[in-house]
């Protein structure tokens, strides 16, 4: 192999340190090639580190290829380090590994398998999904646990099926992600206490409900009886209690959001949903006030580029009107499409937010 004149010489030691540290921030600034294998890689490549004497540095992949090296199939250095399609591809692949995993996967193992540093993988997850690999994995385990218990499986069997290693980890995770113990969930959550209040707002009527952990529903309508029935359907086995003055004061900030006087309620959320729904709802909360996106772009953003219909369904299932702003999603042609609480409300909300953002 011949070495062309464009090979990096001045900062080789700096480059070598980046390779030793698998520094993802150096990706795109140079590539390194291994003479004994004939392969060139990005600095963050998770392959076994070569001997220093066998390494050559090049300003980019084109120069390395001109020198006779071929691209690494693991770290794919021919792709742009900041390419959005590549990020989505990597995150989607990791999500699939987590979806089919029989047990918990170590984050370092996931990063190594993806060919990126742990830091870089976490950064890509936050960019694409708005969450971390750990949070996504916990949500998927919670999904498996919920499905197993809903099907009548014993708590012990559900624990193993979902991939929890011990009952203590199971109960801690269940309290955190499900808001109740596994036994309560298996019985249909009869011990879950939910306070609610039906309040007037500029959008009509709203029923605001919360557990001790946080908001669990904000539903809009024009008929109080229908709103109560909707809440009862969503929490069929829970104990629904009409809130008093203290509860009304607690959720006053929600009404401020509904009236356009506040952007965030400043209250914790306690929303149950599948891992996919949680991804969509998290992404919805990142859409700035006064802006919109479409279902196709939102699907790409959550790592499901062909899942526009599934994204639309997750938006329709959103239990927190305004707080999780599903009204900011429209069709690709700009049409408002549907809205669970009426297209007139959606139109009014978007007009109000766009006016406020100007």
C-alpha positions as CSV (number, residue, x, y, z in Angstrom):
1,X,0.0,0.0,0.0
2,X,1.2,3.5,-0.8
3,X,0.6,6.5,1.5
4,X,-0.6,9.7,-0.2
5,X,0.7,13.1,0.8
6,X,-2.6,14.1,2.5
7,X,-1.9,11.9,5.4
8,X,-2.1,13.8,8.8
9,X,1.3,14.4,10.4
10,X,1.2,17.4,12.7
11,X,-1.3,16.1,15.3
12,X,-0.9,12.3,15.2
13,X,-0.4,12.0,19.0
14,X,-3.6,13.9,19.6
15,X,-5.4,11.6,17.1
16,X,-3.9,8.5,18.8
17,X,-5.2,9.6,22.2
18,X,-8.7,10.1,20.7
19,X,-8.5,6.5,19.3
20,X,-7.4,5.2,22.7
21,X,-10.3,6.9,24.4
22,X,-12.7,6.1,21.6
23,X,-13.6,9.7,21.6
24,X,-16.9,10.2,19.7
25,X,-16.4,14.0,19.5
26,X,-13.5,13.3,17.2
27,X,-15.7,11.5,14.7
28,X,-15.7,13.3,11.4
29,X,-12.4,15.1,12.0
30,X,-10.2,12.2,10.9
31,X,-10.1,8.5,10.4
32,X,-7.4,6.0,11.4
33,X,-6.3,2.9,9.4
34,X,-4.7,-0.3,10.4
35,X,-2.0,-1.6,8.1
36,X,-2.3,-5.2,9.2
37,X,-6.0,-5.5,8.4
38,X,-6.3,-2.9,5.6
39,X,-9.3,-1.3,7.3
40,X,-10.0,2.3,8.3
41,X,-12.3,3.4,11.2
42,X,-13.8,6.4,12.9
43,X,-12.0,7.3,16.2
44,X,-14.9,6.0,18.4
45,X,-14.9,2.5,16.8
46,X,-15.4,-0.2,19.4
47,X,-13.2,-2.7,17.7
48,X,-10.1,-4.0,19.5
49,X,-7.4,-1.3,19.6
50,X,-4.5,-1.9,17.2
51,X,-0.8,-1.5,17.9
52,X,0.3,2.1,17.5
53,X,3.0,1.1,15.0
54,X,0.3,-0.4,12.7
55,X,-1.8,2.8,12.6
56,X,-2.0,5.6,10.0
57,X,-4.1,8.7,10.2
58,X,-6.0,10.3,7.3
59,X,-8.0,13.5,7.0
60,X,-11.1,11.6,5.8
61,X,-12.3,8.3,4.3
62,X,-11.7,9.3,0.7
63,X,-8.0,9.7,1.3
64,X,-7.9,6.4,3.3
65,X,-9.6,4.6,0.4
66,X,-7.2,6.2,-2.1
67,X,-4.4,4.7,0.0
68,X,-5.9,1.2,-0.4
69,X,-7.9,0.8,2.8
70,X,-11.5,-0.2,3.1
71,X,-14.2,1.0,5.4
72,X,-14.9,-0.7,8.7
73,X,-18.3,-2.5,8.6
74,X,-18.7,-2.0,12.4
75,X,-18.3,1.8,12.8
76,X,-19.2,2.7,9.2
77,X,-16.8,5.7,8.8
78,X,-18.1,6.5,5.3
79,X,-21.3,7.8,6.9
80,X,-21.4,11.3,8.3
81,X,-21.0,11.3,12.0
82,X,-23.9,13.7,12.5
83,X,-26.1,12.2,9.8
84,X,-29.7,12.2,11.0
85,X,-30.7,9.0,9.0
86,X,-27.7,7.2,10.5
87,X,-28.7,8.2,14.1
88,X,-32.3,7.0,13.5
89,X,-31.0,3.7,12.0
90,X,-28.7,3.1,15.0
91,X,-31.4,4.0,17.6
92,X,-34.0,1.9,15.8
93,X,-31.6,-1.1,15.8
94,X,-30.9,-0.7,19.6
95,X,-34.6,-0.5,20.3
96,X,-35.2,-3.7,18.4
97,X,-32.5,-5.5,20.5
98,X,-34.2,-4.2,23.7
99,X,-37.6,-5.3,22.4
100,X,-36.6,-8.9,21.9
101,X,-34.1,-9.3,24.7
102,X,-34.9,-12.1,27.1
103,X,-33.3,-10.2,30.0
104,X,-31.7,-6.9,30.8
105,X,-28.8,-5.8,28.5
106,X,-25.9,-3.8,29.9
107,X,-25.7,-0.3,28.3
108,X,-22.0,-0.8,27.6
109,X,-22.9,-4.0,25.8
110,X,-25.5,-2.2,23.7
111,X,-23.0,0.6,22.9
112,X,-20.3,-1.9,21.9
113,X,-22.7,-3.8,19.7
114,X,-23.8,-0.6,18.0
115,X,-20.2,0.4,17.4
116,X,-20.4,3.7,19.4
117,X,-19.2,4.9,22.8
118,X,-21.8,4.8,25.6
119,X,-21.8,8.6,25.7
120,X,-22.4,8.9,21.9
121,X,-25.2,6.3,22.0
122,X,-27.0,8.1,24.9
123,X,-26.7,11.4,23.0
124,X,-28.2,9.8,19.9
125,X,-31.1,8.4,21.9
126,X,-31.8,11.8,23.4
127,X,-31.7,13.4,20.0
128,X,-34.0,10.8,18.3
129,X,-36.3,9.7,21.1
130,X,-35.9,12.3,23.8
131,X,-35.0,9.6,26.3
132,X,-32.1,7.4,27.3
133,X,-31.5,3.7,26.4
134,X,-32.0,2.8,30.1
135,X,-35.4,4.6,30.3
136,X,-36.5,2.9,27.1
137,X,-35.4,-0.5,28.4
138,X,-37.3,0.0,31.6
139,X,-40.4,1.0,29.7
140,X,-40.2,-2.1,27.6
141,X,-39.8,-4.3,30.7
142,X,-42.8,-2.5,32.2
143,X,-44.8,-3.3,29.0
144,X,-44.0,-7.0,29.3
145,X,-44.9,-7.0,33.0
146,X,-48.2,-5.2,32.4
147,X,-49.1,-7.6,29.5
148,X,-48.2,-10.7,31.5
149,X,-50.2,-9.6,34.6
150,X,-53.2,-8.5,32.6
151,X,-53.2,-12.0,31.1
152,X,-53.6,-13.6,34.5
153,X,-50.0,-14.7,34.9
154,X,-48.7,-15.0,38.5
155,X,-46.5,-12.2,39.8
156,X,-43.5,-14.6,40.0
157,X,-44.0,-15.8,36.4
158,X,-44.5,-12.3,35.1
159,X,-41.4,-11.2,36.9
160,X,-39.2,-13.7,35.0
161,X,-41.1,-13.2,31.7
162,X,-40.4,-9.4,31.9
163,X,-36.7,-9.9,32.8
164,X,-36.5,-8.8,36.4
165,X,-33.8,-10.5,38.4
166,X,-35.4,-10.3,41.8
167,X,-38.7,-9.5,43.5
168,X,-37.2,-6.4,45.1
169,X,-36.2,-5.0,41.7
170,X,-39.6,-5.9,40.4
171,X,-41.5,-4.0,43.0
172,X,-39.2,-1.0,42.9
173,X,-39.5,-0.8,39.1
174,X,-43.3,-1.4,39.2
175,X,-43.9,1.4,41.7
176,X,-41.8,3.7,39.6
177,X,-43.1,2.9,36.1
178,X,-46.6,1.6,36.8
179,X,-47.6,3.6,39.9
180,X,-48.7,0.5,41.8
181,X,-47.5,-2.9,43.0
182,X,-47.6,-5.9,40.6
183,X,-50.4,-7.4,42.8
184,X,-52.5,-4.3,42.5
185,X,-52.0,-4.3,38.7
186,X,-53.0,-7.9,38.5
187,X,-56.2,-7.2,40.3
188,X,-57.0,-4.3,38.1
189,X,-55.6,-1.5,40.4
190,X,-58.6,-1.4,42.8
191,X,-56.5,0.4,45.4
192,X,-55.4,3.2,43.2
193,X,-56.9,6.5,44.4
194,X,-57.5,9.2,41.9
195,X,-58.8,12.6,42.7
196,X,-60.5,14.6,40.0
197,X,-62.3,17.9,39.4
198,X,-64.5,19.1,36.6
199,X,-63.6,22.7,35.8
200,X,-64.5,25.4,33.3
201,X,-61.9,26.8,30.9
202,X,-61.8,28.8,27.6
203,X,-62.0,25.5,25.7
204,X,-65.2,24.3,27.4
205,X,-65.1,21.9,30.3
206,X,-62.1,19.9,31.5
207,X,-61.8,17.0,33.9
208,X,-58.4,17.1,35.6
209,X,-57.4,13.9,37.5
210,X,-54.3,13.1,39.5
211,X,-52.8,10.3,41.7
212,X,-50.6,11.0,44.6
213,X,-47.7,10.8,42.1
214,X,-48.9,13.3,39.6
215,X,-51.4,14.2,36.8
216,X,-52.9,11.2,35.1
217,X,-55.6,12.7,32.9
218,X,-56.7,16.0,31.5
219,X,-59.7,15.5,29.3
220,X,-61.8,18.1,27.4
221,X,-65.5,18.1,26.5
222,X,-68.8,19.9,26.8
223,X,-70.7,17.5,28.9
224,X,-69.8,16.8,32.5
225,X,-71.4,13.4,32.6
226,X,-69.5,12.3,29.5
227,X,-66.2,13.5,31.0
228,X,-66.8,11.5,34.2
229,X,-67.7,8.4,32.1
230,X,-64.5,8.8,30.0
231,X,-62.4,9.0,33.2
232,X,-64.2,6.0,34.7
233,X,-63.5,4.0,31.5
234,X,-59.8,4.8,31.6
235,X,-59.5,3.8,35.3
236,X,-62.2,1.1,35.6
237,X,-61.0,-0.4,38.8
238,X,-59.5,2.6,40.5
239,X,-61.1,4.6,43.4
240,X,-62.3,7.9,41.8
241,X,-62.8,10.6,44.4
242,X,-64.1,14.1,43.7
243,X,-61.4,16.5,44.8
244,X,-62.1,19.4,47.2
245,X,-60.8,22.9,47.4
246,X,-57.2,21.8,48.1
247,X,-57.2,19.7,45.0
248,X,-58.7,22.4,42.9
249,X,-55.9,24.7,44.0
250,X,-53.3,22.0,43.3
251,X,-54.4,21.8,39.6
252,X,-55.0,25.5,39.1
253,X,-51.9,25.6,37.0
254,X,-53.4,23.1,34.6
255,X,-56.4,25.3,33.9
256,X,-53.9,28.2,33.3
257,X,-52.4,26.0,30.6
258,X,-55.8,25.3,29.1
259,X,-56.6,29.0,29.1
260,X,-53.3,30.0,27.5
261,X,-52.0,31.8,30.5
262,X,-49.1,29.3,31.1
263,X,-47.0,26.9,29.0
264,X,-46.3,24.2,31.6
265,X,-48.4,23.1,34.6
266,X,-45.3,22.7,36.8
267,X,-46.7,19.4,38.1
268,X,-45.3,15.9,37.9
269,X,-47.0,13.5,35.5
270,X,-48.2,9.9,36.3
271,X,-49.1,8.6,32.9
272,X,-49.2,4.9,32.0
273,X,-48.6,3.9,28.4
274,X,-46.6,1.4,26.3
275,X,-43.0,2.1,25.5
276,X,-44.0,3.4,22.1
277,X,-46.7,5.7,23.4
278,X,-44.2,7.1,26.0
279,X,-41.7,7.8,23.2
280,X,-44.4,9.6,21.2
281,X,-45.7,11.6,24.2
282,X,-42.2,12.6,25.2
283,X,-41.4,13.8,21.6
284,X,-44.7,15.8,21.6
285,X,-43.5,17.7,24.6
286,X,-40.4,18.9,22.7
287,X,-42.5,20.7,20.0
288,X,-42.1,24.4,20.7
289,X,-45.2,26.6,21.3
290,X,-46.3,28.1,18.0
291,X,-44.8,25.4,15.9
292,X,-46.2,22.1,14.4
293,X,-44.9,18.9,12.9
294,X,-46.5,16.1,10.9
295,X,-47.1,12.5,11.7
296,X,-44.5,11.3,9.2
297,X,-41.7,13.5,10.7
298,X,-42.8,12.6,14.2
299,X,-42.6,8.9,13.3
300,X,-39.0,9.4,12.1
301,X,-38.2,11.3,15.2
302,X,-39.3,8.4,17.5
303,X,-37.3,5.8,15.5
304,X,-40.3,4.4,13.5
305,X,-40.0,6.0,10.1
306,X,-42.9,3.9,8.7
307,X,-45.1,4.2,11.7
308,X,-47.0,7.3,10.9
309,X,-50.3,5.6,11.6
310,X,-49.1,4.2,14.9
311,X,-47.9,7.7,15.9
312,X,-51.4,9.1,15.0
313,X,-52.9,6.4,17.2
314,X,-50.6,7.3,20.1
315,X,-51.6,10.9,19.7
316,X,-55.2,9.9,19.9
317,X,-54.6,7.9,23.0
318,X,-52.9,10.8,24.8
319,X,-54.7,11.3,28.1
320,X,-53.2,14.7,28.9
321,X,-54.8,17.4,26.6
322,X,-52.6,20.5,26.2
323,X,-50.0,19.2,28.7
324,X,-48.9,16.7,26.1
325,X,-49.5,18.8,23.0
326,X,-50.8,16.3,20.5
327,X,-52.7,19.3,18.9
328,X,-49.3,20.4,17.4
329,X,-49.3,17.5,15.0
330,X,-50.9,17.9,11.6
331,X,-51.0,16.1,8.3
332,X,-48.1,16.4,5.8
333,X,-50.3,18.6,3.6
334,X,-51.0,21.0,6.5
335,X,-54.5,19.8,7.1
336,X,-55.4,19.7,10.8
337,X,-56.5,16.0,10.6
338,X,-58.4,14.7,13.6
339,X,-58.3,15.7,17.2
340,X,-59.7,13.6,20.0
341,X,-61.4,16.7,21.5
342,X,-62.6,18.2,18.2
343,X,-60.9,20.0,15.3
344,X,-62.4,23.3,16.3
345,X,-60.5,23.2,19.6
346,X,-57.4,22.2,17.7
347,X,-57.7,25.1,15.3
348,X,-58.3,27.5,18.2
349,X,-55.3,26.2,20.1
350,X,-52.9,26.5,17.2
351,X,-54.1,30.0,16.3
352,X,-53.7,31.0,20.0
353,X,-50.2,29.6,20.2
354,X,-49.0,30.9,16.9
355,X,-50.3,34.4,17.9
356,X,-48.5,34.2,21.3
357,X,-45.2,33.1,19.6
358,X,-45.1,36.1,17.3
